[in-house]
Amino acid sequence: MQKRTIQATVYVILLLFDTKTKTYVKDVYSEATFTFTMYADAQASPEELVTARMIQTRLTAFFAKQEALPKLQAQYPSLPDFYIGSGKLFSQQVFFAEIPDPNT
């Protein structure tokens, strides 16, 4: 086991719909980069080490802090809350990179 730092860059598209009329409003594109540090097998790939649940937890926190979302909710008050687990997430693409330990 060795200390490993994995960077995950997530590209997300949210489709926004008006809940009253069920009409499409717009797409919202976001990019987020998260860093995960863990002790893990040196042979394991970053994709094996960073789970979907780990990414979803970080995404939920990321969207909760987004300034754009309260603005969108003010503009479209009938939109639902933006929670990743509720099915409003249209697509997600994740790219992984290992960050080398500067001490080695």
C-alpha atoms as an extended CHARMM CRD file, in Angstrom:
* protein
*
       104  EXT
         1         1  MET       CA              0.0000000000        0.0000000000        0.0000000000  PROA      1               0.0000000000
         2         2  GLN       CA              1.2150000000        3.4570000000       -0.8410000000  PROA      2               0.0000000000
         3         3  LYS       CA             -0.1680000000        6.9610000000       -0.6250000000  PROA      3               0.0000000000
         4         4  ARG       CA             -1.8540000000        7.8720000000       -3.9060000000  PROA      4               0.0000000000
         5         5  THR       CA             -3.5100000000       11.0570000000       -5.0630000000  PROA      5               0.0000000000
         6         6  ILE       CA             -6.0800000000       10.8020000000       -7.8360000000  PROA      6               0.0000000000
         7         7  GLN       CA             -7.5900000000       13.7710000000       -9.6340000000  PROA      7               0.0000000000
         8         8  ALA       CA            -11.0250000000       13.2770000000      -11.1630000000  PROA      8               0.0000000000
         9         9  THR       CA            -12.3670000000       15.8720000000      -13.5930000000  PROA      9               0.0000000000
        10        10  VAL       CA            -16.1140000000       15.5660000000      -14.0920000000  PROA      10              0.0000000000
        11        11  TYR       CA            -18.0600000000       17.1000000000      -16.9790000000  PROA      11              0.0000000000
        12        12  VAL       CA            -21.7750000000       17.2520000000      -16.2310000000  PROA      12              0.0000000000
        13        13  ILE       CA            -24.8700000000       18.2550000000      -18.2090000000  PROA      13              0.0000000000
        14        14  LEU       CA            -28.0710000000       18.9710000000      -16.2970000000  PROA      14              0.0000000000
        15        15  LEU       CA            -31.3240000000       19.2190000000      -18.2240000000  PROA      15              0.0000000000
        16        16  LEU       CA            -33.6520000000       21.7350000000      -16.6230000000  PROA      16              0.0000000000
        17        17  PHE       CA            -37.4200000000       21.3290000000      -16.9530000000  PROA      17              0.0000000000
        18        18  ASP       CA            -40.2800000000       23.4530000000      -15.6310000000  PROA      18              0.0000000000
        19        19  THR       CA            -42.1020000000       21.2350000000      -13.1280000000  PROA      19              0.0000000000
        20        20  LYS       CA            -45.5190000000       22.8030000000      -13.7800000000  PROA      20              0.0000000000
        21        21  THR       CA            -45.5600000000       22.5900000000      -17.5620000000  PROA      21              0.0000000000
        22        22  LYS       CA            -42.9820000000       19.7890000000      -17.9780000000  PROA      22              0.0000000000
        23        23  THR       CA            -41.3220000000       21.8780000000      -20.6870000000  PROA      23              0.0000000000
        24        24  TYR       CA            -37.6250000000       21.9240000000      -21.3210000000  PROA      24              0.0000000000
        25        25  VAL       CA            -35.9330000000       25.1400000000      -20.1420000000  PROA      25              0.0000000000
        26        26  LYS       CA            -32.2170000000       24.8230000000      -20.8430000000  PROA      26              0.0000000000
        27        27  ASP       CA            -29.0480000000       22.7830000000      -20.3790000000  PROA      27              0.0000000000
        28        28  VAL       CA            -26.5400000000       23.6660000000      -17.6950000000  PROA      28              0.0000000000
        29        29  TYR       CA            -22.9600000000       22.5420000000      -18.2630000000  PROA      29              0.0000000000
        30        30  SER       CA            -20.5020000000       22.2900000000      -15.4090000000  PROA      30              0.0000000000
        31        31  GLU       CA            -16.9790000000       21.0620000000      -14.8780000000  PROA      31              0.0000000000
        32        32  ALA       CA            -15.5940000000       20.0980000000      -11.4990000000  PROA      32              0.0000000000
        33        33  THR       CA            -12.2210000000       18.7260000000      -10.4550000000  PROA      33              0.0000000000
        34        34  PHE       CA            -11.8660000000       16.7210000000       -7.2600000000  PROA      34              0.0000000000
        35        35  THR       CA             -8.7520000000       15.3110000000       -5.6220000000  PROA      35              0.0000000000
        36        36  PHE       CA             -8.8320000000       12.0630000000       -3.6550000000  PROA      36              0.0000000000
        37        37  THR       CA             -5.8930000000       10.9740000000       -1.4910000000  PROA      37              0.0000000000
        38        38  MET       CA             -5.7850000000        7.4330000000       -0.1670000000  PROA      38              0.0000000000
        39        39  TYR       CA             -3.5160000000        4.5550000000        0.7010000000  PROA      39              0.0000000000
        40        40  ALA       CA             -3.9700000000        1.9390000000       -1.9910000000  PROA      40              0.0000000000
        41        41  ASP       CA             -2.3350000000       -0.7880000000       -4.0220000000  PROA      41              0.0000000000
        42        42  ALA       CA              0.2500000000        0.6820000000       -6.3720000000  PROA      42              0.0000000000
        43        43  GLN       CA             -1.0480000000       -1.4890000000       -9.2320000000  PROA      43              0.0000000000
        44        44  ALA       CA             -4.7050000000       -0.4390000000       -8.9720000000  PROA      44              0.0000000000
        45        45  SER       CA             -5.9260000000        1.9510000000      -11.6540000000  PROA      45              0.0000000000
        46        46  PRO       CA             -7.3920000000        5.3190000000      -10.6620000000  PROA      46              0.0000000000
        47        47  GLU       CA            -10.7530000000        4.1770000000      -12.0590000000  PROA      47              0.0000000000
        48        48  GLU       CA            -10.7280000000        1.2470000000       -9.6270000000  PROA      48              0.0000000000
        49        49  LEU       CA             -9.8550000000        3.4030000000       -6.6130000000  PROA      49              0.0000000000
        50        50  VAL       CA            -12.2890000000        6.3170000000       -7.0440000000  PROA      50              0.0000000000
        51        51  THR       CA            -15.8140000000        4.9490000000       -6.8580000000  PROA      51              0.0000000000
        52        52  ALA       CA            -18.9700000000        6.4030000000       -8.3530000000  PROA      52              0.0000000000
        53        53  ARG       CA            -20.2580000000        7.0200000000       -4.8190000000  PROA      53              0.0000000000
        54        54  MET       CA            -17.1500000000        9.0760000000       -3.9850000000  PROA      54              0.0000000000
        55        55  ILE       CA            -17.7050000000       11.2090000000       -7.0860000000  PROA      55              0.0000000000
        56        56  GLN       CA            -21.4440000000       11.5960000000       -6.4260000000  PROA      56              0.0000000000
        57        57  THR       CA            -20.7670000000       12.7650000000       -2.8610000000  PROA      57              0.0000000000
        58        58  ARG       CA            -18.3720000000       15.4250000000       -4.1160000000  PROA      58              0.0000000000
        59        59  LEU       CA            -20.7580000000       16.4400000000       -6.9240000000  PROA      59              0.0000000000
        60        60  THR       CA            -23.6250000000       16.9170000000       -4.4930000000  PROA      60              0.0000000000
        61        61  ALA       CA            -21.4680000000       19.2350000000       -2.3660000000  PROA      61              0.0000000000
        62        62  PHE       CA            -20.1900000000       20.9890000000       -5.5050000000  PROA      62              0.0000000000
        63        63  PHE       CA            -23.6870000000       21.7680000000       -6.7890000000  PROA      63              0.0000000000
        64        64  ALA       CA            -24.8730000000       22.8730000000       -3.3560000000  PROA      64              0.0000000000
        65        65  LYS       CA            -22.1960000000       25.6050000000       -3.4250000000  PROA      65              0.0000000000
        66        66  GLN       CA            -22.7700000000       26.7170000000       -7.0210000000  PROA      66              0.0000000000
        67        67  GLU       CA            -23.7800000000       30.3570000000       -7.3150000000  PROA      67              0.0000000000
        68        68  ALA       CA            -25.5000000000       29.7270000000      -10.6410000000  PROA      68              0.0000000000
        69        69  LEU       CA            -28.0770000000       27.3660000000       -9.1860000000  PROA      69              0.0000000000
        70        70  PRO       CA            -29.7580000000       29.8690000000       -6.8200000000  PROA      70              0.0000000000
        71        71  LYS       CA            -29.8580000000       32.3160000000       -9.7420000000  PROA      71              0.0000000000
        72        72  LEU       CA            -31.5060000000       29.6810000000      -11.9310000000  PROA      72              0.0000000000
        73        73  GLN       CA            -33.9600000000       28.8060000000       -9.1780000000  PROA      73              0.0000000000
        74        74  ALA       CA            -34.8540000000       32.5070000000       -8.7980000000  PROA      74              0.0000000000
        75        75  GLN       CA            -35.3070000000       32.8150000000      -12.5620000000  PROA      75              0.0000000000
        76        76  TYR       CA            -37.3260000000       29.5830000000      -12.7950000000  PROA      76              0.0000000000
        77        77  PRO       CA            -39.0240000000       29.1560000000       -9.3980000000  PROA      77              0.0000000000
        78        78  SER       CA            -40.9000000000       26.0180000000      -10.4260000000  PROA      78              0.0000000000
        79        79  LEU       CA            -37.7060000000       24.0960000000      -11.1150000000  PROA      79              0.0000000000
        80        80  PRO       CA            -37.0140000000       21.2970000000       -8.6630000000  PROA      80              0.0000000000
        81        81  ASP       CA            -34.0830000000       21.3010000000       -6.2800000000  PROA      81              0.0000000000
        82        82  PHE       CA            -30.8340000000       20.2320000000       -7.8840000000  PROA      82              0.0000000000
        83        83  TYR       CA            -29.8370000000       16.9430000000       -6.3530000000  PROA      83              0.0000000000
        84        84  ILE       CA            -27.6590000000       14.5180000000       -8.2610000000  PROA      84              0.0000000000
        85        85  GLY       CA            -29.4560000000       11.4000000000       -7.0480000000  PROA      85              0.0000000000
        86        86  SER       CA            -32.8790000000       12.5440000000       -8.2170000000  PROA      86              0.0000000000
        87        87  GLY       CA            -32.4120000000       11.7100000000      -11.8920000000  PROA      87              0.0000000000
        88        88  LYS       CA            -31.9590000000       15.2810000000      -13.0860000000  PROA      88              0.0000000000
        89        89  LEU       CA            -28.3770000000       14.5530000000      -14.0380000000  PROA      89              0.0000000000
        90        90  PHE       CA            -28.3840000000       13.9740000000      -17.8060000000  PROA      90              0.0000000000
        91        91  SER       CA            -24.8270000000       12.8980000000      -18.4310000000  PROA      91              0.0000000000
        92        92  GLN       CA            -21.5510000000       12.6900000000      -16.6680000000  PROA      92              0.0000000000
        93        93  GLN       CA            -18.1080000000       12.0330000000      -18.0320000000  PROA      93              0.0000000000
        94        94  VAL       CA            -15.1280000000       11.5500000000      -15.7440000000  PROA      94              0.0000000000
        95        95  PHE       CA            -11.4340000000       11.7530000000      -16.5730000000  PROA      95              0.0000000000
        96        96  PHE       CA             -8.8290000000       10.4830000000      -14.1090000000  PROA      96              0.0000000000
        97        97  ALA       CA             -5.2050000000       11.4710000000      -13.6230000000  PROA      97              0.0000000000
        98        98  GLU       CA             -2.7420000000       10.3880000000      -10.9940000000  PROA      98              0.0000000000
        99        99  ILE       CA             -0.8770000000       13.2030000000       -9.2920000000  PROA      99              0.0000000000
       100       100  PRO       CA              2.7080000000       12.1650000000       -8.5440000000  PROA      100             0.0000000000
       101       101  ASP       CA              3.8960000000       12.4490000000       -4.9560000000  PROA      101             0.0000000000
       102       102  PRO       CA              6.4560000000       15.3060000000       -4.8730000000  PROA      102             0.0000000000
       103       103  ASN       CA              8.3130000000       13.5330000000       -2.0320000000  PROA      103             0.0000000000
       104       104  THR       CA              9.3330000000       10.5410000000       -4.1420000000  PROA      104             0.0000000000
